[in-house]
C-alpha cells in the first residue's frame, strides 16, 4: 500500500515541476493507486485460497492471477511515469537555464 502512495506523490511532485500546465496530467497519479487496489484484491484472493484449501478454487486462483498481472503492469507503468517525468523535468530545467 505504501508504494502506491509513494509513486502517486512522486508523480504529482515531478509533473507539477516539469510542466507549467499540468491539469489533466495529474490524473496519472491514479495509476499507482489502482495498482494498490489490485494488490489488495490479489492478497484477498490468496487469503481466500488458503482458507478454502481442500476445496476447489480454480476461479479464485484465476482472478488472483489476473489481479497480480494487472498490479505488476500498473506498477511498471507507474515506474515509467516517474522516469519519464524526471527526464521531462530535467530537460525543462536545462532549457530554462540556457534561456
MOPAC internal coordinates of N, CA, C and O (Angstrom, degrees):
PM7 1SCF
backbone

  N    0.0000 0     0.00 0     0.00 0    0    0    0
  C    1.4446 1     0.00 0     0.00 0    1    0    0
  C    1.5214 1   110.52 1     0.00 0    2    1    0
  O    1.2310 1   120.76 1   147.18 1    3    2    1
  N    1.3059 1   116.15 1   -32.82 1    3    2    1
  C    1.4678 1   119.49 1  -178.50 1    5    3    2
  C    1.5174 1   112.23 1   -66.95 1    6    5    3
  O    1.2310 1   120.24 1   143.31 1    7    6    5
  N    1.3331 1   117.14 1   -36.69 1    7    6    5
  C    1.4641 1   118.22 1  -177.33 1    9    7    6
  C    1.5231 1   111.31 1   -66.26 1   10    9    7
  O    1.2310 1   119.91 1   147.51 1   11   10    9
  N    1.3227 1   117.78 1   -32.49 1   11   10    9
  C    1.4608 1   120.21 1   177.63 1   13   11   10
  C    1.5165 1   111.81 1   -64.48 1   14   13   11
  O    1.2310 1   120.97 1   135.17 1   15   14   13
  N    1.3215 1   115.76 1   -44.83 1   15   14   13
  C    1.4672 1   119.84 1   177.95 1   17   15   14
  C    1.5256 1   111.13 1   -67.49 1   18   17   15
  O    1.2310 1   120.42 1   141.87 1   19   18   17
  N    1.3254 1   116.80 1   -38.13 1   19   18   17
  C    1.4628 1   120.50 1   179.43 1   21   19   18
  C    1.5273 1   110.96 1   -64.94 1   22   21   19
  O    1.2310 1   120.40 1   129.63 1   23   22   21
  N    1.3442 1   116.84 1   -50.37 1   23   22   21
  C    1.4619 1   119.98 1   178.39 1   25   23   22
  C    1.5249 1   111.13 1   -60.14 1   26   25   23
  O    1.2310 1   120.48 1   138.76 1   27   26   25
  N    1.3131 1   116.70 1   -41.24 1   27   26   25
  C    1.4621 1   120.84 1  -179.37 1   29   27   26
  C    1.5271 1   110.78 1   -62.44 1   30   29   27
  O    1.2310 1   120.20 1   135.58 1   31   30   29
  N    1.3101 1   117.22 1   -44.42 1   31   30   29
  C    1.4680 1   121.83 1   179.00 1   33   31   30
  C    1.5243 1   111.37 1   -65.06 1   34   33   31
  O    1.2310 1   120.61 1   137.71 1   35   34   33
  N    1.3241 1   116.45 1   -42.29 1   35   34   33
  C    1.4638 1   120.29 1   179.98 1   37   35   34
  C    1.5299 1   110.45 1   -64.28 1   38   37   35
  O    1.2310 1   120.54 1   137.92 1   39   38   37
  N    1.3252 1   116.57 1   -42.08 1   39   38   37
  C    1.4610 1   120.01 1   179.26 1   41   39   38
  C    1.5275 1   110.47 1   -62.09 1   42   41   39
  O    1.2310 1   120.10 1   137.18 1   43   42   41
  N    1.3184 1   117.41 1   -42.82 1   43   42   41
  C    1.4668 1   120.43 1   178.36 1   45   43   42
  C    1.5258 1   110.29 1   -60.75 1   46   45   43
  O    1.2310 1   120.17 1   130.80 1   47   46   45
  N    1.3146 1   117.27 1   -49.20 1   47   46   45
  C    1.4582 1   120.77 1  -177.34 1   49   47   46
  C    1.5293 1   112.35 1   -62.95 1   50   49   47
  O    1.2310 1   120.68 1   134.37 1   51   50   49
  N    1.3195 1   116.31 1   -45.63 1   51   50   49
  C    1.4634 1   119.71 1  -177.05 1   53   51   50
  C    1.5225 1   110.91 1   -66.57 1   54   53   51
  O    1.2310 1   120.20 1   133.84 1   55   54   53
  N    1.3268 1   117.22 1   -46.16 1   55   54   53
  C    1.4585 1   119.68 1  -175.50 1   57   55   54
  C    1.5267 1   112.11 1   -71.59 1   58   57   55
  O    1.2310 1   119.88 1   151.95 1   59   58   57
  N    1.3202 1   117.83 1   -28.05 1   59   58   57
  C    1.4688 1   119.53 1   174.19 1   61   59   58
  C    1.5192 1   110.86 1   -67.29 1   62   61   59
  O    1.2310 1   120.33 1   143.17 1   63   62   61
  N    1.3302 1   116.98 1   -36.83 1   63   62   61
  C    1.4593 1   120.67 1  -178.96 1   65   63   62
  C    1.5279 1   112.31 1   -82.10 1   66   65   63
  O    1.2310 1   120.12 1   151.17 1   67   66   65
  N    1.3231 1   117.37 1   -28.83 1   67   66   65
  C    1.4585 1   120.71 1  -175.69 1   69   67   66
  C    1.5243 1   112.79 1   -82.10 1   70   69   67
  O    1.2310 1   120.09 1   147.89 1   71   70   69
  N    1.3264 1   117.43 1   -32.11 1   71   70   69
  C    1.4623 1   120.59 1  -174.90 1   73   71   70
  C    1.5154 1   109.99 1  -125.46 1   74   73   71
  O    1.2310 1   120.85 1   -45.86 1   75   74   73
  N    1.3248 1   115.98 1   134.14 1   75   74   73
  C    1.4552 1   119.70 1   178.15 1   77   75   74
  C    1.5251 1   110.72 1   -71.72 1   78   77   75
  O    1.2310 1   120.71 1   141.02 1   79   78   77
  N    1.3196 1   116.24 1   -38.98 1   79   78   77
  C    1.4627 1   121.35 1   178.35 1   81   79   78
  C    1.5217 1   107.34 1  -108.12 1   82   81   79
  O    1.2310 1   120.49 1   -85.62 1   83   82   81
  N    1.2919 1   116.67 1    94.38 1   83   82   81
  C    1.4608 1   121.31 1  -172.28 1   85   83   82
  C    1.5171 1   112.97 1  -114.77 1   86   85   83
  O    1.2310 1   119.26 1  -165.11 1   87   86   85
  N    1.3170 1   119.01 1    14.89 1   87   86   85
  C    1.4561 1   123.40 1  -173.41 1   89   87   86
  C    1.5239 1   115.15 1   -42.94 1   90   89   87
  O    1.2310 1   120.57 1   110.79 1   91   90   89
  N    1.3225 1   116.51 1   -69.21 1   91   90   89
  C    1.4615 1   119.80 1  -176.54 1   93   91   90
  C    1.5238 1   112.56 1   -75.50 1   94   93   91
  O    1.2310 1   120.36 1   159.07 1   95   94   93
  N    1.3238 1   116.91 1   -20.93 1   95   94   93
  C    1.4650 1   119.19 1   178.94 1   97   95   94
  C    1.5219 1   111.58 1   -63.91 1   98   97   95
  O    1.2310 1   120.51 1   153.64 1   99   98   97
  N    1.3264 1   116.64 1   -26.36 1   99   98   97
  C    1.4615 1   118.84 1  -179.66 1  101   99   98
  C    1.5221 1   112.34 1   -70.29 1  102  101   99
  O    1.2310 1   120.19 1   166.41 1  103  102  101
  N    1.3264 1   117.23 1   -13.59 1  103  102  101
  C    1.4643 1   119.23 1   174.02 1  105  103  102
  C    1.5312 1   111.08 1   -68.17 1  106  105  103
  O    1.2310 1   120.57 1   163.27 1  107  106  105
  N    1.3227 1   116.52 1   -16.73 1  107  106  105
  C    1.4675 1   120.21 1   177.24 1  109  107  106
  C    1.5245 1   111.57 1   -64.33 1  110  109  107
  O    1.2310 1   120.09 1   159.88 1  111  110  109
  N    1.3226 1   117.43 1   -20.12 1  111  110  109
  C    1.4639 1   119.13 1   179.79 1  113  111  110
  C    1.5271 1   111.88 1   -71.39 1  114  113  111
  O    1.2310 1   119.80 1   172.82 1  115  114  113
  N    1.3235 1   117.99 1    -7.18 1  115  114  113
  C    1.4674 1   120.63 1   176.46 1  117  115  114
  C    1.5272 1   111.79 1   -79.78 1  118  117  115
  O    1.2310 1   120.26 1   161.47 1  119  118  117
  N    1.3209 1   117.10 1   -18.53 1  119  118  117
  C    1.4679 1   120.02 1  -179.45 1  121  119  118
  C    1.5312 1   112.01 1   -62.76 1  122  121  119
  O    1.2310 1   118.80 1   132.66 1  123  122  121
  N    1.3500 1   119.89 1   -47.34 1  123  122  121
  C    1.4583 1   118.53 1   177.55 1  125  123  122
  C    1.5337 1   112.51 1   -65.03 1  126  125  123
  O    1.2310 1   120.37 1   148.32 1  127  126  125
  N    1.3190 1   116.90 1   -31.68 1  127  126  125
  C    1.4648 1   119.37 1   178.42 1  129  127  126
  C    1.5256 1   110.64 1   -69.13 1  130  129  127
  O    1.2310 1   120.41 1   144.47 1  131  130  129
  N    1.3253 1   116.81 1   -35.53 1  131  130  129
  C    1.4651 1   120.17 1   174.44 1  133  131  130
  C    1.5283 1   110.14 1   -65.41 1  134  133  131
  O    1.2310 1   120.49 1   142.61 1  135  134  133
  N    1.3263 1   116.66 1   -37.39 1  135  134  133
  C    1.4655 1   120.22 1   175.30 1  137  135  134
  C    1.5165 1   111.99 1   -61.07 1  138  137  135
  O    1.2310 1   120.72 1   142.51 1  139  138  137
  N    1.3139 1   116.22 1   -37.49 1  139  138  137
  C    1.4643 1   120.89 1   177.19 1  141  139  138
  C    1.5215 1   110.60 1   -65.77 1  142  141  139
  O    1.2310 1   120.48 1   139.92 1  143  142  141
  N    1.3223 1   116.68 1   -40.08 1  143  142  141
  C    1.4626 1   121.08 1   178.07 1  145  143  142
  C    1.5313 1   110.53 1   -61.73 1  146  145  143
  O    1.2310 1   119.99 1   135.60 1  147  146  145
  N    1.3253 1   117.62 1   -44.40 1  147  146  145
  C    1.4676 1   120.00 1   178.89 1  149  147  146
  C    1.5239 1   111.72 1   -69.91 1  150  149  147
  O    1.2310 1   119.80 1   152.73 1  151  150  149
  N    1.3219 1   117.98 1   -27.27 1  151  150  149
  C    1.4632 1   120.94 1   173.38 1  153  151  150
  C    1.5235 1   110.19 1   -64.72 1  154  153  151
  O    1.2310 1   121.18 1   136.78 1  155  154  153
  N    1.3288 1   115.35 1   -43.22 1  155  154  153
  C    1.4666 1   119.11 1   177.66 1  157  155  154
  C    1.5224 1   111.22 1   -64.01 1  158  157  155
  O    1.2310 1   120.20 1   139.45 1  159  158  157
  N    1.3354 1   117.21 1   -40.55 1  159  158  157
  C    1.4644 1   120.40 1   177.63 1  161  159  158
  C    1.5280 1   111.08 1   -63.53 1  162  161  159
  O    1.2310 1   120.42 1   140.71 1  163  162  161
  N    1.3186 1   116.81 1   -39.29 1  163  162  161
  C    1.4591 1   120.61 1   177.28 1  165  163  162
  C    1.5282 1   110.48 1   -63.64 1  166  165  163
  O    1.2310 1   120.47 1   135.47 1  167  166  165
  N    1.3093 1   116.71 1   -44.53 1  167  166  165
  C    1.4659 1   120.36 1   179.11 1  169  167  166
  C    1.5230 1   111.54 1   -62.89 1  170  169  167
  O    1.2310 1   120.56 1   139.80 1  171  170  169
  N    1.3361 1   116.53 1   -40.20 1  171  170  169
  C    1.4652 1   119.78 1   177.09 1  173  171  170
  C    1.5252 1   110.93 1   -63.29 1  174  173  171
  O    1.2310 1   120.32 1   140.28 1  175  174  173
  N    1.3159 1   117.00 1   -39.72 1  175  174  173
  C    1.4532 1   120.59 1   178.14 1  177  175  174
  C    1.5177 1   112.02 1   -64.29 1  178  177  175
  O    1.2310 1   120.44 1   137.30 1  179  178  177
  N    1.3162 1   116.77 1   -42.70 1  179  178  177
  C    1.4657 1   120.59 1   177.86 1  181  179  178
  C    1.5208 1   110.44 1   -63.21 1  182  181  179
  O    1.2310 1   120.95 1   136.18 1  183  182  181
  N    1.3252 1   115.79 1   -43.82 1  183  182  181
  C    1.4641 1   119.92 1   178.16 1  185  183  182
  C    1.5255 1   110.78 1   -61.54 1  186  185  183
  O    1.2310 1   120.24 1   137.93 1  187  186  185
  N    1.3265 1   117.15 1   -42.07 1  187  186  185
  C    1.4679 1   120.92 1   179.44 1  189  187  186
  C    1.5189 1   111.04 1   -63.15 1  190  189  187
  O    1.2310 1   120.08 1   138.66 1  191  190  189
  N    1.3293 1   117.46 1   -41.34 1  191  190  189
  C    1.4648 1   120.10 1   179.55 1  193  191  190
  C    1.5179 1   111.47 1   -65.26 1  194  193  191
  O    1.2310 1   120.62 1   143.70 1  195  194  193
  N    1.3229 1   116.41 1   -36.30 1  195  194  193
  C    1.4673 1   119.39 1   178.16 1  197  195  194
  C    1.5288 1   110.47 1   -66.68 1  198  197  195
  O    1.2310 1   120.74 1   140.69 1  199  198  197
  N    1.3213 1   116.18 1   -39.31 1  199  198  197
  C    1.4667 1   120.29 1  -178.10 1  201  199  198
  C    1.5270 1   113.01 1   -70.50 1  202  201  199
  O    1.2310 1   119.66 1   145.22 1  203  202  201
  N    1.3232 1   118.26 1   -34.78 1  203  202  201
  C    1.4700 1   120.28 1  -176.92 1  205  203  202
  C    1.5358 1   110.87 1  -105.81 1  206  205  203
  O    1.2310 1   119.97 1  -149.21 1  207  206  205
  N    1.3032 1   117.66 1    30.79 1  207  206  205
  C    1.4641 1   122.66 1  -169.15 1  209  207  206
  C    1.5292 1   115.38 1   -48.09 1  210  209  207
  O    1.2310 1   117.81 1   124.84 1  211  210  209
  N    1.2943 1   121.78 1   -55.16 1  211  210  209
  C    1.4735 1   116.30 1  -174.37 1  213  211  210
  C    1.5346 1   113.20 1   -64.37 1  214  213  211
  O    1.2310 1   120.51 1   153.15 1  215  214  213
  N    1.3027 1   116.63 1   -26.85 1  215  214  213
  C    1.4669 1   119.78 1  -178.50 1  217  215  214
  C    1.5325 1   109.76 1   -78.53 1  218  217  215
  O    1.2310 1   120.74 1   -13.42 1  219  218  217
  N    1.3158 1   116.18 1   166.58 1  219  218  217
  C    1.4551 1   120.86 1   177.84 1  221  219  218
  C    1.5175 1   110.90 1   -73.42 1  222  221  219
  O    1.2310 1   120.50 1   -41.80 1  223  222  221
  N    1.3095 1   116.65 1   138.20 1  223  222  221
  C    1.4691 1   120.16 1  -178.08 1  225  223  222
  C    1.5215 1   111.11 1  -140.92 1  226  225  223
  O    1.2310 1   120.44 1  -140.09 1  227  226  225
  N    1.3310 1   116.77 1    39.91 1  227  226  225
  C    1.4537 1   120.39 1  -177.84 1  229  227  226
  C    1.5258 1   112.19 1   -63.45 1  230  229  227
  O    1.2310 1   120.35 1   138.27 1  231  230  229
  N    1.3320 1   116.93 1   -41.73 1  231  230  229
  C    1.4652 1   120.31 1  -179.29 1  233  231  230
  C    1.5235 1   111.13 1   -65.17 1  234  233  231
  O    1.2310 1   120.97 1   137.86 1  235  234  233
  N    1.3355 1   115.75 1   -42.14 1  235  234  233
  C    1.4663 1   119.53 1   179.05 1  237  235  234
  C    1.5190 1   109.95 1   -66.05 1  238  237  235
  O    1.2310 1   120.27 1   140.46 1  239  238  237
  N    1.3276 1   117.10 1   -39.54 1  239  238  237
  C    1.4635 1   120.95 1   178.82 1  241  239  238
  C    1.5260 1   110.62 1   -63.65 1  242  241  239
  O    1.2310 1   120.50 1   139.15 1  243  242  241
  N    1.3312 1   116.65 1   -40.85 1  243  242  241
  C    1.4578 1   120.21 1   179.04 1  245  243  242
  C    1.5288 1   110.99 1   -64.16 1  246  245  243
  O    1.2310 1   120.11 1   133.12 1  247  246  245
  N    1.3296 1   117.39 1   -46.88 1  247  246  245
  C    1.4665 1   120.85 1   179.05 1  249  247  246
  C    1.5280 1   111.90 1   -64.28 1  250  249  247
  O    1.2310 1   120.65 1   142.91 1  251  250  249
  N    1.3253 1   116.36 1   -37.09 1  251  250  249
  C    1.4655 1   120.47 1   178.03 1  253  251  250
  C    1.5281 1   110.59 1   -65.79 1  254  253  251
  O    1.2310 1   120.89 1   138.27 1  255  254  253
  N    1.3208 1   115.90 1   -41.73 1  255  254  253
  C    1.4631 1   120.28 1   178.60 1  257  255  254
  C    1.5272 1   110.95 1   -64.48 1  258  257  255
  O    1.2310 1   120.37 1   136.43 1  259  258  257
  N    1.3271 1   116.91 1   -43.57 1  259  258  257
  C    1.4658 1   120.66 1   178.80 1  261  259  258
  C    1.5340 1   110.34 1   -63.29 1  262  261  259
  O    1.2310 1   120.35 1   139.29 1  263  262  261
  N    1.3316 1   116.93 1   -40.71 1  263  262  261
  C    1.4699 1   120.45 1   177.72 1  265  263  262
  C    1.5245 1   110.96 1   -61.75 1  266  265  263
  O    1.2310 1   120.60 1   139.77 1  267  266  265
  N    1.3356 1   116.45 1   -40.23 1  267  266  265
  C    1.4633 1   120.22 1   178.48 1  269  267  266
  C    1.5203 1   112.40 1   -65.15 1  270  269  267
  O    1.2310 1   120.58 1   139.23 1  271  270  269
  N    1.3239 1   116.50 1   -40.77 1  271  270  269
  C    1.4687 1   120.41 1   179.20 1  273  271  270
  C    1.5260 1   110.16 1   -64.82 1  274  273  271
  O    1.2310 1   120.57 1   135.20 1  275  274  273
  N    1.3329 1   116.51 1   -44.80 1  275  274  273
  C    1.4650 1   120.26 1   179.01 1  277  275  274
  C    1.5291 1   110.46 1   -63.77 1  278  277  275
  O    1.2310 1   120.74 1   138.84 1  279  278  277
  N    1.3373 1   116.19 1   -41.16 1  279  278  277
  C    1.4661 1   120.13 1   178.81 1  281  279  278
  C    1.5211 1   111.31 1   -59.19 1  282  281  279
  O    1.2310 1   120.26 1   130.68 1  283  282  281
  N    1.3253 1   117.11 1   -49.32 1  283  282  281
  C    1.4607 1   119.90 1  -179.15 1  285  283  282
  C    1.5229 1   111.60 1   -65.76 1  286  285  283
  O    1.2310 1   120.00 1   144.72 1  287  286  285
  N    1.3238 1   117.60 1   -35.28 1  287  286  285
  C    1.4621 1   120.51 1   177.21 1  289  287  286
  C    1.5256 1   110.76 1   -64.34 1  290  289  287
  O    1.2310 1   120.45 1   133.92 1  291  290  289
  N    1.3168 1   116.75 1   -46.08 1  291  290  289
  C    1.4656 1   120.28 1   179.88 1  293  291  290
  C    1.5306 1   111.44 1   -66.29 1  294  293  291
  O    1.2310 1   120.30 1   144.60 1  295  294  293
  N    1.3273 1   117.03 1   -35.40 1  295  294  293
  C    1.4640 1   119.25 1   176.78 1  297  295  294
  C    1.5290 1   110.92 1   -67.36 1  298  297  295
  O    1.2310 1   120.37 1   142.12 1  299  298  297
  N    1.3381 1   116.90 1   -37.88 1  299  298  297
  C    1.4614 1   120.04 1   176.29 1  301  299  298
  C    1.5223 1   111.71 1   -64.65 1  302  301  299
  O    1.2310 1   120.66 1   137.53 1  303  302  301
  N    1.3308 1   116.34 1   -42.47 1  303  302  301
  C    1.4649 1   120.67 1   176.82 1  305  303  302
  C    1.5269 1   110.05 1   -62.12 1  306  305  303
  O    1.2310 1   120.47 1   138.74 1  307  306  305
  N    1.3274 1   116.72 1   -41.26 1  307  306  305
  C    1.4696 1   120.82 1   179.17 1  309  307  306
  C    1.5248 1   110.90 1   -61.00 1  310  309  307
  O    1.2310 1   120.86 1   136.91 1  311  310  309
  N    1.3166 1   115.97 1   -43.09 1  311  310  309
  C    1.4605 1   119.83 1   179.17 1  313  311  310
  C    1.5296 1   110.60 1   -64.88 1  314  313  311
  O    1.2310 1   120.36 1   139.32 1  315  314  313
  N    1.3258 1   116.92 1   -40.68 1  315  314  313
  C    1.4662 1   119.96 1   176.87 1  317  315  314
  C    1.5274 1   111.29 1   -64.29 1  318  317  315
  O    1.2310 1   120.03 1   143.07 1  319  318  317
  N    1.3248 1   117.55 1   -36.93 1  319  318  317
  C    1.4650 1   120.78 1   177.09 1  321  319  318
  C    1.5275 1   111.40 1   -64.16 1  322  321  319
  O    1.2310 1   120.59 1   140.20 1  323  322  321
  N    1.3177 1   116.48 1   -39.80 1  323  322  321
  C    1.4655 1   120.14 1   178.41 1  325  323  322
  C    1.5285 1   110.13 1   -65.93 1  326  325  323
  O    1.2310 1   120.28 1   133.55 1  327  326  325
  N    1.3282 1   117.07 1   -46.45 1  327  326  325
  C    1.4675 1   120.47 1  -179.83 1  329  327  326
  C    1.5265 1   110.43 1   -65.02 1  330  329  327
  O    1.2310 1   120.34 1   134.05 1  331  330  329
  N    1.3346 1   116.95 1   -45.95 1  331  330  329
  C    1.4589 1   120.48 1   179.22 1  333  331  330
  C    1.5186 1   112.58 1   -62.93 1  334  333  331
  O    1.2310 1   120.35 1   138.51 1  335  334  333
  N    1.3296 1   116.93 1   -41.49 1  335  334  333
  C    1.4591 1   120.68 1   177.26 1  337  335  334
  C    1.5132 1   112.33 1   -64.52 1  338  337  335
  O    1.2310 1   120.82 1   142.05 1  339  338  337
  N    1.3278 1   116.03 1   -37.95 1  339  338  337
  C    1.4666 1   120.01 1   177.95 1  341  339  338
  C    1.5256 1   110.55 1   -65.01 1  342  341  339
  O    1.2310 1   120.27 1   137.80 1  343  342  341
  N    1.3201 1   117.08 1   -42.20 1  343  342  341
  C    1.4647 1   120.54 1   178.26 1  345  343  342
  C    1.5283 1   110.12 1   -63.17 1  346  345  343
  O    1.2310 1   120.17 1   135.45 1  347  346  345
  N    1.3332 1   117.28 1   -44.55 1  347  346  345
  C    1.4742 1   120.80 1   177.78 1  349  347  346
  C    1.5272 1   111.24 1   -61.31 1  350  349  347
  O    1.2310 1   120.64 1   139.66 1  351  350  349
  N    1.3216 1   116.38 1   -40.34 1  351  350  349
  C    1.4635 1   120.28 1   178.19 1  353  351  350
  C    1.5231 1   110.75 1   -62.65 1  354  353  351
  O    1.2310 1   120.34 1   135.20 1  355  354  353
  N    1.3246 1   116.96 1   -44.80 1  355  354  353
  C    1.4649 1   120.41 1  -179.11 1  357  355  354
  C    1.5255 1   111.43 1   -65.75 1  358  357  355
  O    1.2310 1   120.30 1   140.84 1  359  358  357
  N    1.3203 1   117.02 1   -39.16 1  359  358  357
  C    1.4639 1   120.19 1   177.34 1  361  359  358
  C    1.5208 1   110.31 1   -65.52 1  362  361  359
  O    1.2310 1   120.22 1   134.18 1  363  362  361
  N    1.3297 1   117.19 1   -45.82 1  363  362  361
  C    1.4705 1   121.43 1   178.72 1  365  363  362
  C    1.5209 1   110.92 1   -59.16 1  366  365  363
  O    1.2310 1   120.97 1   137.63 1  367  366  365
  N    1.3087 1   115.76 1   -42.37 1  367  366  365
  C    1.4676 1   120.37 1  -179.72 1  369  367  366
  C    1.5305 1   111.22 1   -65.95 1  370  369  367
  O    1.2310 1   120.37 1   139.50 1  371  370  369
  N    1.3277 1   116.89 1   -40.50 1  371  370  369
  C    1.4591 1   120.44 1   179.57 1  373  371  370
  C    1.5155 1   111.51 1   -66.07 1  374  373  371
  O    1.2310 1   120.35 1   140.50 1  375  374  373
  N    1.3344 1   116.94 1   -39.50 1  375  374  373
  C    1.4699 1   120.59 1   178.45 1  377  375  374
  C    1.5176 1   110.52 1   -67.06 1  378  377  375
  O    1.2310 1   119.71 1   139.98 1  379  378  377
  N    1.3103 1   118.15 1   -40.02 1  379  378  377
  C    1.4674 1   121.61 1   179.42 1  381  379  378
  C    1.5234 1   111.01 1   -67.46 1  382  381  379
  O    1.2310 1   120.02 1   144.22 1  383  382  381
  N    1.3163 1   117.56 1   -35.78 1  383  382  381
  C    1.4602 1   119.87 1   179.40 1  385  383  382
  C    1.5233 1   112.46 1   -71.42 1  386  385  383
  O    1.2310 1   120.44 1   151.13 1  387  386  385
  N    1.3394 1   116.77 1   -28.87 1  387  386  385
  C    1.4699 1   120.36 1   177.31 1  389  387  386
  C    1.5118 1   111.97 1   -73.13 1  390  389  387
  O    1.2310 1   120.95 1   147.78 1  391  390  389
  N    1.3426 1   115.79 1   -32.22 1  391  390  389
  C    1.4693 1   119.30 1  -175.97 1  393  391  390
  C    1.5005 1   113.35 1   -78.81 1  394  393  391
  O    1.2310 1   120.10 1   180.00 1  395  394  393

